[in-house]
Amino acid sequence: MASERPVSSGLYDYPNEQRHSSPVSSGSFTSGEGLSGREEGYDYEFIIRDEKYDCPICLLVLREPQQTTCGHRFCKNCINKWLKESDQRCPIDNMPITESQLFPDNFAKREILGLSVKCPNSKEGCQVIETLKNIQKHLDECEYVPIPCPNKCSHILLRKDIHEHLSHICHKRTIICKQCRSEILAENVQEHMEELCPLAMVKCPYCAMELMREQLQRHFDHDCMRKAIDCVYLKLGCNVGKIPRSEMGKHLQENLHQHMQLMCQALTLIYRRLNIPSLTQLGQSHSLPERTENFSSQERRMLEDIGNGLGTATSLLQISDAPTYVAPQAGPHSLESMRSLDVSHRNMRGVSQGNEERLGSERTQIDTELTYTSNPSNNLEGFNRVPMFDDEFQSLKSQNISQDESLARHELLLLDMKHTTEAYEKNNAVLVKKVRSLENAINDFEGRNCNGVYFWRIKNYSKFRSEAELGEVTAIHSPAFYSNCFGYRICIRANLNGVDSARGSHLSIFVHFMQGEFDDILEWPFSGRIMLSVLDQNPTCELRSHVVETLLAKPTLAAFQRPTTPRNHKGFGYMEFLPLSVLDNSTYIRNDTLIIKAHIIPT
């Protein structure tokens, strides 16, 4: 059965974008002594109010009462303003009066200040009753006074909720990074972890190794085997572009003859510039010749590179047959490529002091035994070799070969598993999209076939109600439904803790028109009736008492115009649909579920 109560005051043209940043009623600050600076009388809710203390001008309880010679009382500011804007006559009996004929009525003032009033925040939950004289002192400490967030985050909250807000909710609050222990704003946590935190774990974009952000640059410069780097002989004329660090050793071995030719060409140029009869004179000095003082900076760097290149070449010749062991890297590398990797590492570390000492004695020999041919030769018999093998090294070499082959096989298996997993993930993503598309199609089908009578089951009511009370999610929306199969598309919005002046006291329900497929052939603005109901779920049918209200469309309101956005920002409904005191602990909520019914009846 429908409830019997006036509903005209409940109609409310309300914007959809009600945000939880302002979760309190906008009328909470009422006038008090020095509180709002208003000039009229006291607008508190008095427990007992005597009409003789009402100001005839502002119709509120007298503030600083002034009495006239004709015996009438007015607020001080009210009567003064009246006399300035009128012909200086009493508003009651039209007797001539002036400001000099007014005198304070201290007896009435004492009586008024002794009257009991409710806290202005009683609608927010404050139950305090205080005398008018002391109400301001209470307001200075009242836990239900709405105040802005001290962090200036645009939220306005009750004083009692400020601590919880500052501790867990405010996006302007300062928190400590769990990784680097630095202080950051809550709203910048994601940016800090993704871009700034030096101790956050990140993946190398080349080899996908996980390491701390502060180690990433060193990893790029020295350790990453997949990062492309320049050949050390680039400045001498090597025409090979950037190649992965893991292949640098192989490149140096395969192009050793070409690199030696480049060095010899550069040395020949230096001979001519310095008039040096042989390379021995250059190799015996650890510093640049004095005749290089007129060289350009580029020529000096080239000279240093040549010296380093000679030392590298000498090292390559001496360790070309030495057993090496390197950490296995991603991809199937043979033993030869791993030995090349070790040579690359030695090359990048520079020339040791021992190499520099051998450089002077070996340069002449290298220079005399190098031959220039069109086809590079890998035969190194002309170079001096230092025997570095013994039985122990041969044993280690065999072990390394076996381990490297085993690691290569495992790397291939892991690579295959990775490709298989990626394929499964792609298929799973496609299936998820199809499932979501089917769910949307089912929901749309259900909305069309309801024929304008839609039942919205709000499950987990207590959870949504708690979020609304905390100001986290103040409004929830139903799935879309249609007035008929080809009719208007609509949804219901519920503010479970009320909205605006009804916040904390009533359930608020509104309807919003949405963009539909057949808007082009429908008549706008919408005209007709909308019946909203909260259903009583009492197991006994005879005891059920549904709350039903009927909205009449008003074509002049924006809420009934054709939507220009997916959901019309303007809604139409009731701020005070059902008191929360009636809703709680009643059969309207059963199994933690609230049922709201909407019946759309177009004209």
C-alpha positions as CSV (number, residue, x, y, z in Angstrom):
1,M,0.0,0.0,0.0
2,A,1.2,3.5,-0.8
3,S,2.3,5.8,1.9
4,E,0.3,9.0,2.6
5,R,2.6,12.0,2.9
6,P,3.1,15.2,0.9
7,V,5.6,14.9,-1.8
8,S,5.7,18.3,-3.5
9,S,8.7,19.3,-1.4
10,G,10.6,16.2,-2.4
11,L,10.8,17.1,-6.1
12,Y,14.3,18.1,-6.9
13,D,16.2,18.9,-10.0
14,Y,19.6,17.6,-9.1
15,P,22.9,17.4,-11.0
16,N,24.3,14.0,-11.5
17,E,27.8,15.0,-10.6
18,Q,27.2,15.1,-6.8
19,R,30.7,14.5,-5.5
20,H,31.8,13.2,-2.2
21,S,34.1,16.1,-1.8
22,S,31.2,18.0,-0.3
23,P,29.3,15.3,1.6
24,V,27.5,17.6,4.0
25,S,24.4,19.7,3.8
26,S,24.9,23.2,2.5
27,G,22.7,24.8,5.2
28,S,24.6,23.6,8.2
29,F,26.1,27.0,9.2
30,T,23.2,28.9,10.8
31,S,23.5,32.3,12.4
32,G,24.8,32.7,15.9
33,E,26.5,35.4,17.9
34,G,29.4,36.5,15.7
35,L,29.2,33.2,13.7
36,S,28.0,34.2,10.3
37,G,28.0,38.0,10.4
38,R,24.3,38.2,9.5
39,E,22.4,41.3,10.6
40,E,19.0,39.6,11.2
41,G,17.9,37.8,14.3
42,Y,18.7,34.3,15.6
43,D,17.7,31.5,13.2
44,Y,18.3,28.6,15.6
45,E,15.8,25.8,16.4
46,F,14.5,26.8,19.8
47,I,13.1,24.2,22.2
48,I,10.5,26.7,23.5
49,R,9.9,29.9,21.5
50,D,7.8,32.8,22.7
51,E,6.4,34.9,19.9
52,K,6.8,38.1,21.9
53,Y,10.6,37.8,21.2
54,D,10.2,37.6,17.4
55,C,11.4,40.6,15.4
56,P,8.5,42.0,13.3
57,I,10.9,42.9,10.5
58,C,13.1,39.7,10.0
59,L,10.6,37.4,11.7
60,L,13.5,35.8,13.7
61,V,14.2,35.8,17.4
62,L,15.5,39.2,18.5
63,R,19.2,39.9,18.3
64,E,20.4,42.9,20.4
65,P,16.7,43.9,21.0
66,Q,15.9,47.6,20.8
67,Q,12.7,49.1,22.1
68,T,10.9,52.1,20.7
69,T,9.0,54.8,22.6
70,C,5.8,53.2,21.3
71,G,6.7,49.9,23.1
72,H,7.7,47.7,20.2
73,R,10.8,45.5,20.1
74,F,13.1,45.1,17.0
75,C,16.6,43.7,16.3
76,K,19.1,46.5,16.5
77,N,20.3,46.1,12.9
78,C,16.8,45.6,11.6
79,I,15.3,48.8,13.0
80,N,18.4,50.9,12.2
81,K,18.3,49.7,8.6
82,W,14.5,50.3,8.5
83,L,14.8,53.9,9.7
84,K,17.6,54.6,7.1
85,E,15.6,53.3,4.2
86,S,12.1,54.5,5.2
87,D,10.5,57.8,6.4
88,Q,11.4,57.0,10.0
89,R,8.2,55.6,11.2
90,C,7.5,52.5,13.4
91,P,6.8,49.4,11.2
92,I,4.0,48.4,13.5
93,D,1.8,51.5,14.3
94,N,3.4,54.0,11.9
95,M,4.4,56.3,14.7
96,P,7.3,58.7,14.0
97,I,10.5,57.6,15.6
98,T,14.3,58.3,15.3
99,E,17.4,56.4,16.2
100,S,17.8,58.6,19.2
101,Q,14.5,57.4,20.6
102,L,15.6,53.7,20.6
103,F,17.0,52.2,23.7
104,P,18.4,48.6,24.4
105,D,16.0,46.2,26.1
106,N,18.4,44.4,28.3
107,F,15.7,42.4,30.1
108,A,14.5,40.9,26.9
109,K,18.1,40.2,25.9
110,R,18.8,38.2,29.1
111,E,15.6,36.3,28.6
112,I,16.5,35.4,25.0
113,L,20.1,34.4,25.7
114,G,18.7,32.0,28.4
115,L,16.5,30.2,25.9
116,S,17.5,26.6,24.9
117,V,18.3,25.8,21.3
118,K,19.3,22.7,19.4
119,C,22.7,22.5,17.9
120,P,22.6,23.8,14.3
121,N,24.2,20.6,13.2
122,S,21.4,18.4,14.6
123,K,20.6,17.1,11.1
124,E,24.1,15.8,10.9
125,G,23.6,13.9,14.1
126,C,24.5,16.3,17.0
127,Q,22.0,15.8,19.9
128,V,23.3,18.7,22.1
129,I,20.8,21.2,23.5
130,E,22.4,24.4,24.8
131,T,21.4,27.9,25.9
132,L,21.7,30.6,23.2
133,K,24.3,32.3,25.3
134,N,26.6,29.3,25.2
135,I,25.8,27.9,21.8
136,Q,28.8,29.5,20.1
137,K,31.2,27.9,22.6
138,H,29.6,24.5,21.7
139,L,30.0,25.2,18.0
140,D,33.7,25.9,18.4
141,E,34.1,22.3,19.6
142,C,31.1,20.5,18.0
143,E,32.1,17.2,16.3
144,Y,29.4,17.6,13.6
145,V,30.6,21.0,12.3
146,P,31.6,20.8,8.6
147,I,35.1,22.1,8.0
148,P,37.4,22.0,5.0
149,C,40.3,19.6,4.9
150,P,43.4,21.2,6.5
151,N,45.4,19.9,3.5
152,K,43.3,21.9,1.1
153,C,42.2,18.9,-0.9
154,S,38.7,20.4,-1.6
155,H,36.9,18.0,0.7
156,I,34.5,19.3,3.4
157,L,34.0,16.9,6.3
158,L,32.5,16.8,9.8
159,R,35.1,17.6,12.5
160,K,34.7,14.1,13.8
161,D,35.7,12.6,10.5
162,I,38.8,14.8,9.9
163,H,41.3,12.5,11.6
164,E,40.2,9.4,9.6
165,H,40.2,11.5,6.4
166,L,43.8,12.8,7.1
167,S,45.0,9.3,8.0
168,H,43.6,7.2,5.2
169,I,41.6,9.1,2.5
170,C,43.0,12.5,1.7
171,H,45.0,12.5,-1.5
172,K,47.0,15.4,-0.2
173,R,48.2,13.6,2.9
174,T,51.9,12.8,3.3
175,I,52.9,9.2,3.3
176,I,56.3,7.4,3.6
177,C,57.5,5.4,0.6
178,K,58.0,1.7,1.7
179,Q,61.0,1.4,-0.6
180,C,63.1,4.5,-0.2
181,R,61.4,5.9,3.0
182,S,61.0,9.4,1.5
183,E,57.9,11.6,2.1
184,I,55.5,11.9,-0.8
185,L,51.9,13.0,-1.3
186,A,49.4,10.2,-1.6
187,E,48.3,11.5,-5.1
188,N,51.9,11.1,-6.3
189,V,52.5,7.6,-5.1
190,Q,52.0,6.0,-8.5
191,E,54.1,8.5,-10.3
192,H,56.8,8.1,-7.6
193,M,56.9,4.3,-7.9
194,E,56.8,4.3,-11.7
195,E,59.3,7.1,-12.4
196,L,61.2,8.4,-9.3
197,C,61.7,5.9,-6.5
198,P,65.4,4.9,-6.7
199,L,64.8,1.6,-4.9
200,A,61.7,0.5,-6.9
201,M,62.2,-2.7,-8.9
202,V,62.1,-2.1,-12.6
203,K,62.8,-4.2,-15.7
204,C,65.6,-3.6,-18.1
205,P,64.0,-2.7,-21.5
206,Y,66.6,-4.7,-23.3
207,C,67.0,-8.0,-21.3
208,A,64.0,-7.8,-19.0
209,M,66.1,-8.3,-15.9
210,E,64.6,-6.9,-12.7
211,L,66.8,-4.6,-10.6
212,M,66.5,-1.4,-8.6
213,R,66.1,1.9,-10.6
214,E,69.3,3.3,-9.1
215,Q,71.2,0.4,-10.6
216,L,69.6,0.7,-14.0
217,Q,72.1,3.1,-15.5
218,R,75.1,1.1,-14.3
219,H,73.4,-2.0,-15.8
220,F,73.1,-0.2,-19.2
221,D,76.7,1.0,-19.1
222,H,78.5,-2.3,-18.1
223,D,76.3,-5.4,-17.6
224,C,73.4,-5.6,-20.1
225,M,74.3,-8.1,-22.7
226,R,71.5,-7.2,-25.1
227,K,72.1,-3.4,-25.1
228,A,73.6,-2.3,-28.4
229,I,77.0,-0.6,-28.1
230,D,79.6,0.9,-30.5
231,C,82.7,-1.0,-31.6
232,V,85.8,0.2,-29.8
233,Y,87.4,0.8,-33.2
234,L,84.5,3.0,-34.4
235,K,86.6,6.1,-34.2
236,L,89.3,4.4,-36.3
237,G,86.9,3.7,-39.1
238,C,85.0,0.4,-38.3
239,N,81.8,0.6,-40.3
240,V,79.8,-1.8,-38.2
241,G,76.9,0.0,-36.4
242,K,75.7,-0.7,-32.9
243,I,75.6,-4.4,-32.0
244,P,74.5,-6.2,-28.7
245,R,77.2,-6.3,-26.1
246,S,77.0,-10.1,-26.1
247,E,78.1,-10.2,-29.7
248,M,80.9,-7.7,-29.3
249,G,83.6,-10.3,-28.5
250,K,82.6,-12.3,-31.6
251,H,82.8,-9.2,-33.7
252,L,86.2,-8.3,-32.4
253,Q,87.6,-11.8,-33.2
254,E,86.0,-12.1,-36.7
255,N,87.2,-8.6,-37.7
256,L,90.6,-8.6,-36.0
257,H,92.6,-8.3,-39.2
258,Q,90.4,-5.4,-40.5
259,H,90.8,-3.6,-37.1
260,M,94.6,-4.0,-37.3
261,Q,94.5,-2.6,-40.8
262,L,92.6,0.4,-39.5
263,M,95.1,1.0,-36.8
264,C,98.0,0.7,-39.2
265,Q,96.4,3.2,-41.5
266,A,96.0,5.6,-38.6
267,L,99.6,5.0,-37.5
268,T,100.8,5.7,-41.0
269,L,99.0,9.1,-40.8
270,I,100.7,9.8,-37.5
271,Y,104.1,8.9,-38.9
272,R,103.7,11.5,-41.5
273,R,102.4,14.2,-39.2
274,L,105.1,13.6,-36.5
275,N,108.0,12.6,-38.8
276,I,108.6,9.5,-36.7
277,P,110.9,7.0,-38.5
278,S,109.4,3.9,-36.7
279,L,106.5,2.9,-34.4
280,T,109.0,2.0,-31.6
281,Q,109.6,5.6,-30.8
282,L,105.9,6.1,-30.1
283,G,105.4,2.9,-28.2
284,Q,108.3,3.5,-25.8
285,S,106.6,6.7,-24.4
286,H,103.7,6.6,-22.0
287,S,102.6,10.1,-23.0
288,L,101.9,11.9,-26.2
289,P,105.0,13.3,-28.0
290,E,105.8,16.9,-27.5
291,R,105.1,17.5,-31.2
292,T,101.4,16.9,-30.6
293,E,100.9,20.2,-29.0
294,N,99.6,21.6,-32.3
295,F,97.2,18.7,-32.8
296,S,93.5,19.2,-32.6
297,S,91.5,17.6,-29.8
298,Q,90.1,15.1,-32.2
299,E,93.5,14.0,-33.4
300,R,94.7,13.7,-29.8
301,R,91.8,11.4,-29.0
302,M,92.5,9.3,-32.1
303,L,96.1,8.9,-31.0
304,E,95.0,7.7,-27.6
305,D,92.5,5.3,-29.2
306,I,95.3,3.9,-31.3
307,G,97.4,3.2,-28.3
308,N,94.5,1.5,-26.5
309,G,93.7,-0.4,-29.7
310,L,97.3,-1.8,-29.9
311,G,97.1,-2.9,-26.3
312,T,93.8,-4.6,-27.0
313,A,95.1,-6.3,-30.1
314,T,98.1,-7.6,-28.1
315,S,95.8,-9.0,-25.4
316,L,93.6,-10.6,-28.0
317,L,96.6,-12.4,-29.5
318,Q,97.7,-13.7,-26.2
319,I,94.3,-15.0,-25.0
320,S,92.9,-16.2,-28.3
321,D,93.3,-19.8,-27.2
322,A,92.8,-19.3,-23.4
323,P,89.8,-21.0,-21.7
324,T,87.1,-18.6,-20.6
325,Y,83.9,-18.9,-18.6
326,V,81.1,-16.4,-18.7
327,A,77.6,-16.3,-17.2
328,P,75.1,-17.7,-19.6
329,Q,72.9,-15.1,-21.3
330,A,69.4,-15.4,-23.0
331,G,69.5,-17.0,-26.4
332,P,71.4,-20.0,-27.8
333,H,75.1,-19.0,-27.7
334,S,77.8,-21.4,-28.5
335,L,81.0,-21.7,-26.5
336,E,82.7,-19.7,-29.2
337,S,80.3,-16.7,-28.7
338,M,80.7,-16.9,-24.9
339,R,84.5,-16.8,-25.3
340,S,84.1,-13.8,-27.6
341,L,82.0,-12.2,-24.9
342,D,84.9,-12.6,-22.4
343,V,87.3,-11.0,-24.9
344,S,84.8,-8.1,-25.3
345,H,84.8,-7.6,-21.5
346,R,88.6,-7.6,-21.4
347,N,88.6,-5.1,-24.2
348,M,86.2,-2.7,-22.5
349,R,88.2,-2.7,-19.3
350,G,91.1,-1.0,-21.1
351,V,94.7,-1.9,-21.3
352,S,96.4,-2.9,-18.1
353,Q,99.8,-1.7,-17.0
354,G,101.4,-5.0,-18.0
355,N,100.0,-4.6,-21.5
356,E,101.4,-1.1,-21.7
357,E,104.9,-2.4,-20.8
358,R,104.7,-5.1,-23.4
359,L,103.4,-2.7,-26.0
360,G,106.8,-1.1,-26.7
361,S,108.5,-4.3,-27.4
362,E,105.8,-6.0,-29.4
363,R,104.6,-3.1,-31.6
364,T,107.5,-3.4,-34.1
365,Q,107.0,-7.1,-34.4
366,I,103.3,-6.7,-35.1
367,D,103.9,-4.0,-37.6
368,T,106.5,-6.0,-39.6
369,E,104.4,-9.3,-39.7
370,L,101.0,-7.8,-40.7
371,T,100.2,-8.2,-44.3
372,Y,97.6,-6.3,-46.2
373,T,95.4,-8.4,-48.5
374,S,92.0,-8.0,-50.0
375,N,90.7,-11.1,-48.1
376,P,91.1,-10.9,-44.3
377,S,93.0,-13.9,-42.9
378,N,92.2,-15.5,-39.6
379,N,95.6,-17.3,-39.5
380,L,97.4,-16.0,-36.5
381,E,100.5,-18.1,-36.8
382,G,102.6,-15.1,-37.6
383,F,101.9,-13.7,-34.1
384,N,103.6,-14.6,-31.0
385,R,101.5,-16.9,-28.8
386,V,102.0,-17.4,-25.1
387,P,101.3,-21.1,-24.0
388,M,98.8,-20.8,-21.2
389,F,97.3,-24.3,-21.1
390,D,97.9,-27.1,-18.7
391,D,96.0,-30.2,-17.7
392,E,93.9,-28.3,-15.1
393,F,92.8,-25.7,-17.6
394,Q,91.9,-28.4,-20.2
395,S,89.7,-30.1,-17.6
396,L,88.0,-26.8,-16.8
397,K,87.5,-26.2,-20.5
398,S,85.7,-29.5,-20.9
399,Q,83.5,-28.9,-17.9
400,N,82.6,-25.4,-19.3
401,I,81.7,-26.8,-22.7
402,S,79.3,-29.3,-21.1
403,Q,77.7,-26.8,-18.8
404,D,77.3,-24.3,-21.6
405,E,75.6,-26.8,-23.8
406,S,73.2,-27.7,-21.0
407,L,72.4,-24.1,-20.3
408,A,71.8,-23.4,-23.9
409,R,69.3,-26.3,-24.1
410,H,67.5,-24.9,-21.0
411,E,67.4,-21.4,-22.4
412,L,65.7,-22.8,-25.5
413,L,63.1,-24.6,-23.4
414,L,62.4,-21.5,-21.4
415,L,62.1,-19.4,-24.6
416,D,59.5,-21.9,-26.0
417,M,57.6,-21.8,-22.7
418,K,57.6,-18.0,-22.8
419,H,56.2,-18.0,-26.3
420,T,53.5,-20.5,-25.4
421,T,52.5,-18.5,-22.3
422,E,52.2,-15.3,-24.4
423,A,50.0,-17.1,-26.9
424,Y,47.7,-18.3,-24.0
425,E,47.6,-14.8,-22.6
426,K,46.5,-13.3,-25.9
427,N,43.8,-15.9,-26.3
428,N,42.6,-15.3,-22.8
429,A,42.4,-11.5,-23.4
430,V,40.3,-12.2,-26.5
431,L,37.9,-14.5,-24.5
432,V,37.6,-11.9,-21.8
433,K,36.5,-9.3,-24.3
434,K,33.9,-11.7,-25.8
435,V,32.5,-12.5,-22.3
436,R,32.2,-8.8,-21.5
437,S,30.5,-8.2,-24.8
438,L,28.0,-11.0,-24.1
439,E,27.3,-9.7,-20.6
440,N,26.6,-6.2,-22.0
441,A,24.3,-7.8,-24.6
442,I,22.4,-9.7,-21.9
443,N,22.0,-6.7,-19.7
444,D,20.7,-4.7,-22.7
445,F,18.3,-7.5,-23.5
446,E,17.0,-7.6,-20.0
447,G,16.6,-3.8,-20.0
448,R,14.6,-3.8,-23.2
449,N,12.2,-6.6,-22.2
450,C,11.2,-5.1,-18.9
451,N,8.6,-3.1,-20.8
452,G,9.1,0.0,-18.6
453,V,8.7,-1.9,-15.2
454,Y,12.2,-2.3,-13.7
455,F,13.2,-3.9,-10.4
456,W,16.7,-2.8,-9.1
457,R,18.1,-5.2,-6.5
458,I,20.8,-3.4,-4.5
459,K,22.8,-6.2,-3.0
460,N,25.4,-5.7,-0.3
461,Y,23.3,-2.8,0.9
462,S,25.3,-2.4,4.2
463,K,28.5,-2.0,2.3
464,F,27.2,0.7,0.0
465,R,25.5,2.5,2.9
466,S,28.8,2.5,4.9
467,E,30.6,4.0,1.9
468,A,28.0,6.7,1.5
469,E,28.2,7.6,5.2
470,L,32.0,7.9,4.9
471,G,31.6,10.1,1.8
472,E,33.6,7.6,-0.4
473,V,30.8,6.7,-2.9
474,T,27.7,9.0,-2.3
475,A,25.6,7.8,-5.3
476,I,25.1,4.5,-7.1
477,H,23.4,4.0,-10.4
478,S,21.3,1.1,-11.7
479,P,21.8,-0.7,-15.0
480,A,20.1,1.0,-17.9
481,F,16.5,0.0,-18.9
482,Y,13.9,1.0,-21.4
483,S,10.4,2.3,-21.2
484,N,9.6,-0.2,-23.9
485,C,11.5,-2.2,-26.5
486,F,12.1,0.8,-28.6
487,G,11.5,3.5,-26.0
488,Y,13.4,5.9,-23.7
489,R,16.6,4.7,-22.0
490,I,16.7,5.4,-18.2
491,C,18.6,4.6,-15.1
492,I,17.9,5.1,-11.3
493,R,20.3,6.9,-9.0
494,A,20.2,6.2,-5.2
495,N,21.9,8.2,-2.5
496,L,21.7,5.7,0.3
497,N,22.7,8.3,2.9
498,G,20.7,11.1,1.4
499,V,21.9,14.2,-0.4
500,D,22.2,17.9,0.4
501,S,19.7,18.8,3.2
502,A,18.5,15.2,3.5
503,R,22.0,13.8,4.1
504,G,22.1,11.5,7.0
505,S,18.3,11.5,7.5
506,H,16.6,10.2,4.3
507,L,17.1,7.9,1.4
508,S,17.2,9.9,-1.9
509,I,16.1,8.5,-5.2
510,F,16.3,10.1,-8.7
511,V,15.9,9.1,-12.3
512,H,18.2,10.0,-15.2
513,F,17.5,9.8,-18.9
514,M,20.3,8.2,-21.0
515,Q,21.2,8.2,-24.7
516,G,19.5,5.4,-26.5
517,E,19.4,3.9,-29.9
518,F,16.0,5.3,-30.8
519,D,16.3,8.8,-29.5
520,D,15.9,10.2,-33.1
521,I,12.4,8.8,-33.4
522,L,11.2,9.6,-29.9
523,E,9.4,12.7,-28.8
524,W,11.4,15.2,-26.6
525,P,11.1,16.4,-24.0
526,F,9.7,13.4,-22.2
527,S,6.2,13.7,-20.9
528,G,4.4,11.2,-18.7
529,R,4.6,9.7,-15.2
530,I,7.3,7.8,-13.4
531,M,6.3,5.7,-10.4
532,L,9.2,5.0,-7.9
533,S,8.8,2.4,-5.1
534,V,10.8,0.9,-2.3
535,L,9.4,-2.6,-1.9
536,D,8.6,-4.2,1.5
537,Q,10.1,-7.7,1.6
538,N,8.0,-9.0,4.5
539,P,7.5,-12.8,4.1
540,T,3.8,-12.2,5.0
541,C,2.1,-10.7,2.0
542,E,-0.7,-9.1,4.0
543,L,1.9,-7.1,6.1
544,R,3.7,-5.6,3.3
545,S,3.6,-1.8,3.0
546,H,5.4,-0.6,-0.1
547,V,6.5,3.1,-0.3
548,V,5.3,4.4,-3.7
549,E,5.6,8.0,-5.1
550,T,4.6,9.3,-8.5
551,L,6.6,11.9,-10.5
552,L,5.0,14.0,-13.1
553,A,7.3,15.0,-15.9
554,K,8.0,18.7,-16.3
555,P,9.0,19.4,-19.9
556,T,10.7,22.7,-19.0
557,L,13.3,21.0,-16.8
558,A,16.7,19.9,-18.2
559,A,16.2,16.5,-16.7
560,F,13.5,15.6,-19.3
561,Q,15.3,17.0,-22.4
562,R,17.1,14.8,-24.9
563,P,20.5,13.7,-23.4
564,T,23.6,15.2,-25.0
565,T,25.9,13.0,-22.9
566,P,25.8,9.2,-22.2
567,R,23.8,10.0,-19.1
568,N,22.0,13.3,-18.5
569,H,23.7,15.3,-15.8
570,K,20.3,16.5,-14.5
571,G,18.1,14.1,-12.6
572,F,14.6,14.3,-11.2
573,G,13.3,12.6,-8.0
574,Y,13.0,12.9,-4.2
575,M,15.7,14.0,-1.7
576,E,13.5,12.8,1.2
577,F,12.0,9.6,-0.3
578,L,12.1,7.5,2.9
579,P,13.6,8.3,6.4
580,L,16.6,6.2,7.2
581,S,15.2,5.6,10.7
582,V,12.3,3.8,9.0
583,L,14.5,2.0,6.5
584,D,16.9,0.6,9.0
585,N,16.0,-2.6,10.9
586,S,12.9,-3.1,8.8
587,T,11.7,-5.6,6.3
588,Y,12.5,-3.1,3.4
589,I,16.0,-4.6,3.7
590,R,16.2,-8.4,3.6
591,N,19.3,-10.6,3.1
592,D,21.3,-7.3,2.9
593,T,19.3,-6.4,-0.2
594,L,17.2,-3.3,-1.0
595,I,14.7,-3.4,-3.9
596,I,13.7,-0.3,-5.8
597,K,11.0,-0.4,-8.5
598,A,10.6,2.1,-11.3
599,H,7.5,2.1,-13.6
600,I,7.8,4.4,-16.7
601,I,4.5,5.5,-18.2
602,P,5.0,7.9,-21.2
603,T,2.1,10.0,-22.4
